Amino acid sequence: MKMTERSLKVLVIDDDPDVGQFLTEFLSRRGYSVTVISDPEKALEALSTEMFQIVLLDIVMPKLDGLEVLKRIRQNDSDICVIMLSGHPTFERAVQSFKDKAFDFITKPFEINDLTSVLERAAEHYGFVSDLSDRACRQIAEKIKDSRQRLSLSMRQLASRAGISPSLVYQIEHCQTTPSLTTVCRLAVALGLRLEDLFEGL
C-alpha cells in the first residue's frame, strides 16, 4: 500500500517577525507545514477556510489579545490544538488560557526542548496521524459521508453531534485533510459506528 506523507499543518499567530521566522525554520526542519500570520483577524479568517491541526498563539499582540483570539477560535472549533505563547506570563493569563481549553502555555523565550516536548505530547494526546495512505483517507471519507446520509444528517448536524466544526466535516468528507484520531473517534460515536468500522479492510 503506497504511503503518502501528510505533514501536520501548524498556524503561528505572532506579531514578532523574529519569532515567526524562527518557528518556521524550526518546525519545517521537523516536517511540519507552517503558516505564519501576524494579524490576528487575518489568522481567524484563515482558520475558517483552511484546516490546521496545531495553532501556536501569542498572547500579547497590538490589534487583538491572544486570549480573545482563543475564545473566538473555540466558538467555531472545540477540537483544534492551541498552544499559547507569552513573553509576559502571568498566573491570570495561564488560568484563562486553560479555562478556554488551551493545550499548553509556553513562556518566551522558550527552550527548544520544551517546545519539542509540548508538540510531542500534543501529537500523542490528539492522536495526530502524519502518515496516512490515500486509500485510508478516501475510505474514512466515504464511510463517514455514507453513514451521515443514511441517517439523514446534514454536515452541520453531524458537526454538532461530534462537537467539531462543519468546515472540518466538509474537509474530511472531501479528503482535504488528515483528521486526528480524536476527531475520527468523535465522528464514529456520533454516527453510531465502531472505530474499527472506519478502518475495516485496509
Buried (B, 14 or more C-beta within 10 A) or exposed (E): EEEEEBBBBBBBBBBBEEBBEBBBEBBEEEEBBBBBBBBBEEBBEBBEEBBBBBBBBBBBBEEBBBBEBBEBBBEBBEBBBBBBBBBEBEEEBBEBBEEBBBBBBBBBEBEEEEBEEBBEBBBEBBEBBBEBBEBBBEBBBEBBBEBBEEEEBEBEBBBBBBBBBBBBBBBBBEBBBBBBEBBBBBBBBBBEBEEEEBBEEE
